[in-house]
Amino acid sequence: MRPTDETARGLARSLLRSARYGSLATLGQDGHPAATLTSLATDSDGTPLILVSALSAHTGNLIADPRASLLIAPGGKGDPLAHARITLKLRARRIARETPEGQRIRRRFLARQPKAALYADFGDFSFFALGIEAASLNGGFGKAYELGPPDILSEPAQAQALAEIEEGAVAHMNADHAEALKLYARVLLGARDGAWRATGLDPDGLDLALGDTVLRLGFPASVDSPASLRTMLAELAAKARTGV
């Protein structure tokens, strides 16, 4: 087990913030763990979010016992065990839709999973926030780390400050700075050219999407206000334009 450092924290946050799906393990009524595939998004601070049907076994399991585990393993070419993955120990909490928190979570989830709009408002579907209690990160062979919530989540006050302006800032970026978004994706992240759009932002980065492809542009340093966000985005755009 290696000492947790900034490289490990950055990898853990990137894996979580970039994920569109994961393997969710809940405790069945017979006492056996039950693993299922679920679509994912994250709240402003990085807390994993899921949208589940009352007809699904894992929903009943979470209501009966909120303890759960989530494996995020994007994989890649070659040996799957050579690629980074993270397992999160969680405690689920059902979200009330009519609250400001519920509205924010719905917006963020559908920004990451737009096709879920077809069923997100059905009466038997619910959003759950999966509170992180601990995590095990494997960055590849010989790279194992144990992490706590502060290693993975954004600082609460900063997350709250950005959450308050996120919707407007994302709309502004998409309407007025489409070229900068393309530069972020193509130059800074090495992605293909296209009409990339911002889907969310938080103190530690910007989320981009082109169809079903999603990217995470991590910030070199956390931002904690609209002013520092504007400065960060301008600096990154300038870096992308110069190719430095």
RABEL-V962053 format. One record per residue. N is the residue number from 1. PSI is psi in whole degrees, -180 to 180 (999 if undefined). D_FIRST is the distance of its C-alpha to the first C-alpha in Angstrom with 2 decimals. Layout:
n=N psi=PSI d_first=D_FIRST
n=N psi=PSI d_first=D_FIRST
//
This chain:
n=1 psi=124 d_first=0.00
n=2 psi=153 d_first=3.80
n=3 psi=138 d_first=6.78
n=4 psi=125 d_first=8.88
n=5 psi=-177 d_first=11.93
n=6 psi=-31 d_first=15.20
n=7 psi=-44 d_first=14.41
n=8 psi=-44 d_first=11.78
n=9 psi=-44 d_first=14.38
n=10 psi=-41 d_first=17.11
n=11 psi=-43 d_first=15.72
n=12 psi=-46 d_first=15.17
n=13 psi=-39 d_first=18.67
n=14 psi=-44 d_first=20.18
n=15 psi=-45 d_first=19.10
n=16 psi=-49 d_first=20.52
n=17 psi=-24 d_first=23.58
n=18 psi=-11 d_first=24.52
n=19 psi=139 d_first=24.39
n=20 psi=-10 d_first=27.75
n=21 psi=165 d_first=26.60
n=22 psi=169 d_first=23.83
n=23 psi=114 d_first=23.55
n=24 psi=124 d_first=24.29
n=25 psi=125 d_first=23.82
n=26 psi=169 d_first=26.18
n=27 psi=116 d_first=27.42
n=28 psi=165 d_first=30.79
n=29 psi=-19 d_first=33.69
n=30 psi=3 d_first=33.38
n=31 psi=-8 d_first=29.87
n=32 psi=141 d_first=28.22
n=33 psi=142 d_first=25.67
n=34 psi=121 d_first=27.50
n=35 psi=134 d_first=25.92
n=36 psi=159 d_first=28.13
n=37 psi=134 d_first=28.15
n=38 psi=148 d_first=28.94
n=39 psi=153 d_first=29.81
n=40 psi=155 d_first=27.93
n=41 psi=180 d_first=28.63
n=42 psi=150 d_first=27.18
n=43 psi=179 d_first=28.99
n=44 psi=-34 d_first=29.52
n=45 psi=-3 d_first=26.39
n=46 psi=-3 d_first=24.19
n=47 psi=128 d_first=24.56
n=48 psi=144 d_first=24.85
n=49 psi=140 d_first=28.46
n=50 psi=156 d_first=30.11
n=51 psi=118 d_first=33.78
n=52 psi=154 d_first=34.68
n=53 psi=147 d_first=37.90
n=54 psi=-18 d_first=39.16
n=55 psi=-15 d_first=39.95
n=56 psi=141 d_first=36.30
n=57 psi=-37 d_first=34.72
n=58 psi=-26 d_first=31.50
n=59 psi=-48 d_first=33.71
n=60 psi=-37 d_first=35.20
n=61 psi=-43 d_first=31.86
n=62 psi=-36 d_first=30.55
n=63 psi=-38 d_first=33.79
n=64 psi=-36 d_first=33.62
n=65 psi=109 d_first=29.95
n=66 psi=-5 d_first=28.15
n=67 psi=136 d_first=24.62
n=68 psi=170 d_first=23.12
n=69 psi=147 d_first=20.16
n=70 psi=126 d_first=20.23
n=71 psi=125 d_first=18.66
n=72 psi=115 d_first=19.33
n=73 psi=87 d_first=19.16
n=74 psi=-25 d_first=21.79
n=75 psi=-160 d_first=21.37
n=76 psi=-167 d_first=23.51
n=77 psi=153 d_first=25.16
n=78 psi=-152 d_first=24.05
n=79 psi=121 d_first=21.16
n=80 psi=-25 d_first=19.93
n=81 psi=-5 d_first=16.39
n=82 psi=-6 d_first=16.33
n=83 psi=154 d_first=16.81
n=84 psi=144 d_first=14.80
n=85 psi=161 d_first=14.92
n=86 psi=138 d_first=14.07
n=87 psi=126 d_first=14.81
n=88 psi=133 d_first=16.48
n=89 psi=127 d_first=17.61
n=90 psi=162 d_first=21.17
n=91 psi=117 d_first=24.48
n=92 psi=147 d_first=27.51
n=93 psi=124 d_first=30.62
n=94 psi=139 d_first=33.87
n=95 psi=130 d_first=35.48
n=96 psi=122 d_first=39.18
n=97 psi=-37 d_first=40.72
n=98 psi=-6 d_first=43.52
n=99 psi=161 d_first=41.44
n=100 psi=-38 d_first=40.46
n=101 psi=-44 d_first=36.82
n=102 psi=-39 d_first=37.90
n=103 psi=-40 d_first=39.89
n=104 psi=-44 d_first=37.06
n=105 psi=-41 d_first=34.63
n=106 psi=-45 d_first=37.32
n=107 psi=-46 d_first=37.94
n=108 psi=-39 d_first=34.33
n=109 psi=-46 d_first=33.71
n=110 psi=-25 d_first=36.91
n=111 psi=-36 d_first=36.20
n=112 psi=-33 d_first=33.06
n=113 psi=70 d_first=34.76
n=114 psi=-30 d_first=38.49
n=115 psi=-17 d_first=39.63
n=116 psi=-11 d_first=38.60
n=117 psi=-21 d_first=41.67
n=118 psi=-28 d_first=43.71
n=119 psi=0 d_first=42.50
n=120 psi=-30 d_first=40.59
n=121 psi=8 d_first=43.65
n=122 psi=146 d_first=44.59
n=123 psi=-24 d_first=45.06
n=124 psi=7 d_first=42.63
n=125 psi=144 d_first=39.66
n=126 psi=148 d_first=37.32
n=127 psi=140 d_first=34.53
n=128 psi=138 d_first=31.41
n=129 psi=134 d_first=28.82
n=130 psi=91 d_first=25.35
n=131 psi=128 d_first=23.92
n=132 psi=129 d_first=20.15
n=133 psi=-28 d_first=18.62
n=134 psi=169 d_first=14.86
n=135 psi=152 d_first=12.85
n=136 psi=118 d_first=10.02
n=137 psi=132 d_first=9.89
n=138 psi=112 d_first=9.61
n=139 psi=11 d_first=11.26
n=140 psi=-179 d_first=12.22
n=141 psi=127 d_first=11.35
n=142 psi=16 d_first=8.17
n=143 psi=74 d_first=7.32
n=144 psi=140 d_first=5.14
n=145 psi=148 d_first=5.54
n=146 psi=131 d_first=7.47
n=147 psi=156 d_first=10.92
n=148 psi=173 d_first=14.29
n=149 psi=-43 d_first=17.78
n=150 psi=-22 d_first=18.48
n=151 psi=-20 d_first=15.70
n=152 psi=-40 d_first=17.49
n=153 psi=153 d_first=21.10
n=154 psi=156 d_first=23.85
n=155 psi=129 d_first=25.40
n=156 psi=-46 d_first=27.98
n=157 psi=-40 d_first=31.05
n=158 psi=-42 d_first=30.47
n=159 psi=-41 d_first=29.95
n=160 psi=-43 d_first=33.18
n=161 psi=-42 d_first=35.11
n=162 psi=-33 d_first=34.25
n=163 psi=-33 d_first=34.87
n=164 psi=-25 d_first=38.39
n=165 psi=2 d_first=39.34
n=166 psi=-50 d_first=37.20
n=167 psi=-47 d_first=39.90
n=168 psi=-38 d_first=42.49
n=169 psi=-41 d_first=40.23
n=170 psi=-45 d_first=39.12
n=171 psi=-40 d_first=42.78
n=172 psi=-43 d_first=43.83
n=173 psi=-43 d_first=41.32
n=174 psi=-35 d_first=42.47
n=175 psi=-39 d_first=46.14
n=176 psi=-11 d_first=46.37
n=177 psi=40 d_first=43.41
n=178 psi=-36 d_first=43.01
n=179 psi=-39 d_first=43.14
n=180 psi=-39 d_first=40.23
n=181 psi=-40 d_first=38.13
n=182 psi=-39 d_first=39.01
n=183 psi=-42 d_first=38.04
n=184 psi=-49 d_first=34.63
n=185 psi=-48 d_first=33.99
n=186 psi=-46 d_first=35.68
n=187 psi=-49 d_first=34.95
n=188 psi=-29 d_first=31.71
n=189 psi=-2 d_first=29.95
n=190 psi=26 d_first=31.78
n=191 psi=170 d_first=33.29
n=192 psi=159 d_first=36.77
n=193 psi=151 d_first=39.77
n=194 psi=180 d_first=41.10
n=195 psi=70 d_first=41.98
n=196 psi=143 d_first=38.54
n=197 psi=149 d_first=38.56
n=198 psi=136 d_first=36.45
n=199 psi=-17 d_first=35.34
n=200 psi=161 d_first=33.44
n=201 psi=160 d_first=32.03
n=202 psi=180 d_first=29.85
n=203 psi=-23 d_first=28.66
n=204 psi=-1 d_first=25.92
n=205 psi=178 d_first=27.78
n=206 psi=135 d_first=30.61
n=207 psi=132 d_first=30.71
n=208 psi=153 d_first=33.09
n=209 psi=146 d_first=34.66
n=210 psi=102 d_first=37.12
n=211 psi=-129 d_first=38.16
n=212 psi=1 d_first=35.17
n=213 psi=129 d_first=32.94
n=214 psi=148 d_first=30.80
n=215 psi=155 d_first=29.07
n=216 psi=118 d_first=27.03
n=217 psi=101 d_first=28.12
n=218 psi=141 d_first=25.58
n=219 psi=144 d_first=27.24
n=220 psi=-27 d_first=26.28
n=221 psi=153 d_first=26.62
n=222 psi=147 d_first=27.22
n=223 psi=151 d_first=30.87
n=224 psi=12 d_first=32.52
n=225 psi=162 d_first=36.19
n=226 psi=-38 d_first=38.62
n=227 psi=-46 d_first=39.54
n=228 psi=-29 d_first=36.05
n=229 psi=-47 d_first=35.47
n=230 psi=-43 d_first=38.69
n=231 psi=-45 d_first=37.79
n=232 psi=-46 d_first=34.39
n=233 psi=-37 d_first=35.98
n=234 psi=-41 d_first=38.80
n=235 psi=-40 d_first=36.55
n=236 psi=-37 d_first=34.57
n=237 psi=-42 d_first=37.90
n=238 psi=-41 d_first=39.22
n=239 psi=-42 d_first=36.19
n=240 psi=-37 d_first=36.69
n=241 psi=-36 d_first=40.42
n=242 psi=-16 d_first=40.03
n=243 psi=20 d_first=37.17
n=244 psi=999 d_first=35.43
//
